[in-house]
Amino acid sequence: MRYSFVIKALMLIWAIVLAGCQPLERPFQPEAKSSWRAAPGPRAALYVEPIKDGPAGIEKAIATKLQELGIAAFPGTAVPNRYYVQGNIIETQDGRYLNWAIFDPQKRDTGLYTLEKLSGTENPADITPETIEMLAIKSASDIDKLLGGDGINFATLNKPVIFVPIVEGAPGDGSESLAAAIQDELVRLGLDVLPTETGANFIVRGRAEITPPKFETQVIELVWSLERRNGEQVGQIRQRNRIRAGSLNGAWGDVARLAARGGAGGVYDLLKKSEPDYFKSKS
C-alpha cells in the first residue's frame, strides 16, 4: 500500500513538471500575424484618370510625358492604394480650363492642382491632336513640379531645328547650290540644320521663279518659305533681281551664297518672332 502511494506521488510530480515545460500563453496576441504595406509615393506609381467629356486620349499622352520626366504614371485601369490625378473641365469668366488635382491613396484631396487654359470655342472632345500634345506637355510639366520635379525646359523644347529640301524651279545647278548655301548660312547664324526631315520642327522651302528673256535680261525671284513641321506657314522672304539672260543656266557659284545670305537672315528674323521664349533664353 505504501508502495502504491509513492508511485502515485511520483506520477503527480511528473505531470506538474510537464505542465511547467509547456510554452506560456500570450494574452491579446492574434492567432495569425498580419502585415501592412505602405502605398508607393506619387512618383513611384501615379494613376492618370480619363477626363469625362474631355479631349480623347489625353490621359495616355500625359502619362507618357510624365514617364519621360521620371514619374511612373499609368492610364487605363485604376489600381487600389495608389496616388492618382483626376482631371475635369472648369468654366470660368476667363474661359475654360483643364484642371488636374492630385489625390492620395485614401482618395483625399492633397490640395495640389494645376490649371491649363483651353483656347478656342470647340468642344473639348474635338480638340486637335496637336493641341492635345501641347496640353499634355504643359500638364505633365506642372504635375512634375507639384511632385518635386523641375518640369520641362520649354526653351529647349522650342529650339528651332531646320530641314532645307532642294530648291524648286531654279535653272542650272541652282536647286542644289542654293539649298546647300542657305544651310551653311543658317548654321553660321547658330541654328541647327538636319540633313533629313526626321527630327526637324521647321522646314525652309525655296522656290525660284524666272521670267522669259527680254532685251537680253531676265528677272529672277527667290521665295523662301518658313513652315512648321505640321505645314503651318510662319512667313516668307522674297528676293528679286534682274540678271543677264541665261547667266544662271550653269553654275551659280557666289550668286548662290549671296542669295542664301539674305534668305537666311530673313528666316532667322521670322524664327525670332515665332519663338520669342527660345531666343530670349539665349540673350
C-alpha positions in Angstrom: 0.0 0.0 0.0 2.8 2.4 0.8 4.5 1.4 -2.4 1.3 2.3 -4.4 1.1 5.7 -2.7 4.7 6.5 -3.6 4.0 5.6 -7.3 1.0 7.9 -7.4 3.0 10.8 -5.8 5.8 10.4 -8.4 3.3 10.4 -11.2 1.7 13.6 -9.9 5.1 15.4 -9.6 5.9 14.3 -13.2 2.6 15.7 -14.5 3.4 19.1 -12.8 6.9 19.2 -14.3 5.5 18.5 -17.9 2.9 21.2 -17.5 5.6 23.7 -16.5 7.6 23.0 -19.7 4.7 24.0 -22.0 5.0 27.5 -23.7 3.4 30.3 -21.7 0.2 31.8 -23.0 0.5 35.3 -24.5 -2.8 37.0 -24.0 -4.2 39.5 -26.5 -2.0 38.2 -29.3 -3.7 37.5 -32.7 -3.7 33.9 -33.9 -2.2 34.9 -37.2 0.3 37.7 -37.8 -0.9 40.5 -40.2 1.3 42.6 -42.5 0.8 46.3 -43.6 2.3 47.7 -46.8 2.5 51.5 -47.3 1.3 52.9 -50.6 4.0 53.8 -53.1 4.7 57.5 -53.4 3.2 59.6 -56.2 6.4 59.5 -58.3 6.6 55.7 -57.9 3.1 55.0 -59.1 0.6 57.6 -60.3 -2.6 56.8 -62.0 -4.0 59.3 -64.5 -7.7 59.2 -64.7 -9.6 59.8 -68.0 -11.5 63.0 -68.2 -15.3 62.9 -68.6 -16.2 64.7 -71.8 -12.6 65.8 -72.2 -10.1 65.5 -75.0 -9.9 61.9 -76.2 -6.8 60.1 -75.1 -5.2 63.0 -73.2 -4.7 60.8 -70.1 -2.5 58.5 -72.2 -0.5 61.4 -73.6 0.0 62.9 -70.1 1.1 59.6 -68.7 3.7 59.2 -71.4 5.1 62.7 -70.8 5.2 62.0 -67.0 7.1 58.8 -67.7 9.7 60.9 -69.6 10.0 63.1 -66.5 10.8 60.1 -64.3 7.3 59.5 -62.8 5.9 56.0 -63.1 2.5 57.2 -64.4 -0.1 54.9 -66.0 -3.5 55.3 -67.6 -6.1 52.6 -68.2 -7.4 50.6 -65.2 -7.1 52.1 -61.7 -5.1 50.2 -59.1 -6.1 50.3 -55.4 -3.9 52.1 -52.8 -2.3 54.4 -55.3 -2.0 58.2 -55.7 -3.9 59.4 -58.7 -4.5 62.5 -60.8 -8.1 63.5 -61.6 -9.0 65.9 -64.4 -12.0 67.9 -65.2 -13.1 70.9 -67.3 -13.8 74.1 -65.4 -15.8 77.0 -66.9 -14.9 80.5 -65.6 -15.4 84.1 -66.7 -11.9 84.0 -68.2 -12.7 80.9 -70.3 -12.4 77.1 -69.9 -9.6 75.4 -68.0 -8.3 71.9 -67.7 -7.9 71.2 -64.0 -5.7 68.4 -62.7 -5.9 67.6 -58.9 -3.8 65.0 -57.1 -5.4 62.6 -54.6 -3.8 60.3 -52.1 -4.4 56.5 -51.9 -7.3 57.1 -49.4 -8.9 59.4 -52.1 -8.3 62.5 -50.1 -7.5 65.7 -52.0 -3.9 66.7 -51.4 -4.6 70.3 -52.3 -2.1 70.1 -55.2 -3.6 71.1 -58.5 -2.8 72.8 -61.8 -4.8 74.7 -64.4 -4.2 74.7 -68.2 -6.3 77.1 -70.2 -8.2 75.7 -73.2 -8.1 78.0 -76.2 -10.8 78.3 -78.8 -14.5 77.6 -78.6 -14.5 74.0 -79.9 -15.9 71.1 -78.0 -13.1 69.7 -75.7 -13.7 66.3 -77.1 -12.9 67.5 -80.6 -9.6 69.3 -79.8 -6.9 68.6 -82.5 -4.0 66.1 -81.9 -1.5 69.0 -82.0 -3.4 70.9 -79.2 -3.7 67.7 -77.1 0.1 67.2 -77.5 0.8 70.7 -76.2 -1.8 70.3 -73.3 -0.2 67.0 -72.3 3.3 68.6 -72.3 2.2 71.6 -70.2 0.1 69.5 -67.8 2.9 66.9 -67.3 5.4 69.7 -66.6 3.2 71.3 -64.0 2.3 68.0 -62.3 6.0 67.1 -62.2 6.7 70.4 -60.4 3.9 69.7 -57.9 5.6 66.4 -57.1 9.1 68.0 -56.6 10.5 67.8 -60.1 11.9 70.5 -62.3 9.3 70.2 -65.1 10.0 70.7 -68.8 12.5 73.2 -70.1 10.3 74.9 -72.7 13.1 76.9 -74.1 14.9 73.8 -75.2 11.6 72.2 -76.3 11.0 75.2 -78.7 14.5 75.1 -80.1 14.3 75.5 -83.9 15.6 72.5 -85.8 15.5 73.1 -89.6 15.4 71.0 -92.7 16.0 72.5 -96.1 14.9 70.5 -99.2 16.1 71.0 -102.7 15.0 74.4 -104.1 12.3 74.2 -106.8 12.4 75.8 -110.2 16.0 77.2 -110.2 17.9 76.9 -113.5 21.4 75.5 -113.8 22.7 74.0 -110.6 20.7 76.5 -108.5 18.4 73.9 -106.9 21.3 72.1 -105.2 23.7 75.1 -104.7 21.0 77.4 -103.2 19.8 74.7 -100.8 23.4 73.9 -99.7 24.3 77.6 -99.4 21.3 78.5 -97.2 22.0 75.5 -94.9 25.6 76.8 -94.4 24.3 80.3 -93.7 21.7 79.1 -91.2 24.4 77.1 -89.3 26.6 80.2 -89.3 23.8 82.0 -87.6 23.8 79.4 -84.8 20.8 77.3 -85.9 20.5 73.5 -86.1 20.1 72.1 -89.6 19.4 68.4 -90.3 20.2 66.5 -93.5 16.7 64.8 -93.4 13.2 65.9 -92.3 13.2 63.4 -89.4 13.7 65.3 -86.1 13.1 68.8 -87.6 10.4 71.1 -86.4 10.8 73.7 -89.1 11.2 73.5 -92.9 12.7 76.2 -95.1 11.3 75.7 -98.6 12.9 77.6 -101.5 11.3 78.3 -104.9 12.8 80.2 -107.9 10.7 82.0 -110.5 12.4 83.4 -113.6 10.9 85.4 -116.4 11.5 84.8 -120.1 14.4 86.7 -121.6 13.5 90.3 -122.7 16.1 92.7 -124.1 18.8 90.2 -123.0 17.7 90.4 -119.4 15.6 88.3 -117.1 14.0 88.8 -113.6 14.5 86.1 -111.1 12.6 85.9 -107.8 13.6 83.6 -104.9 10.9 82.8 -102.4 12.0 81.3 -99.0 9.1 79.9 -97.0 9.4 79.1 -93.3 7.0 76.4 -92.3 6.4 74.4 -89.2 6.5 70.6 -89.4 2.7 70.4 -89.5 2.5 72.6 -92.6 1.6 75.9 -90.9 3.4 78.7 -92.7 5.3 81.2 -90.4 6.3 83.6 -93.1 8.1 84.2 -96.4 11.1 86.1 -97.7 11.2 87.3 -101.3 14.4 88.3 -103.2 14.1 89.8 -106.6 16.9 90.6 -109.0 17.4 91.5 -112.7 20.1 89.4 -114.4 21.7 88.9 -117.8 19.6 86.4 -119.8 20.9 82.9 -119.3 23.6 83.8 -116.9 22.3 81.4 -114.3 21.8 78.4 -116.6 25.0 76.8 -115.4 26.9 77.0 -112.1 25.6 79.7 -109.6 28.8 80.0 -107.6 29.0 83.1 -105.5 25.5 84.2 -106.6 24.0 81.2 -104.6 26.0 82.3 -101.5 24.9 85.9 -101.7 21.3 85.0 -102.3 21.4 82.5 -99.4 22.9 85.0 -97.0 19.9 87.3 -97.5 17.4 84.5 -97.3 19.0 83.0 -94.1 18.9 86.4 -92.4 15.1 86.7 -93.2 14.5 83.2 -91.9 16.3 84.0 -88.7 14.2 87.1 -88.1 11.0 85.1 -88.7 12.1 82.5 -86.1 12.9 85.2 -83.5 9.3 86.4 -83.9 7.7 83.0 -83.8 9.8 81.5 -80.9 10.5 84.6 -78.7 10.9 82.4 -75.5 13.7 80.4 -77.0 15.7 83.4 -78.3 15.1 85.3 -75.1 16.8 82.5 -73.2 19.8 82.8 -75.5 20.3 86.5 -75.0 
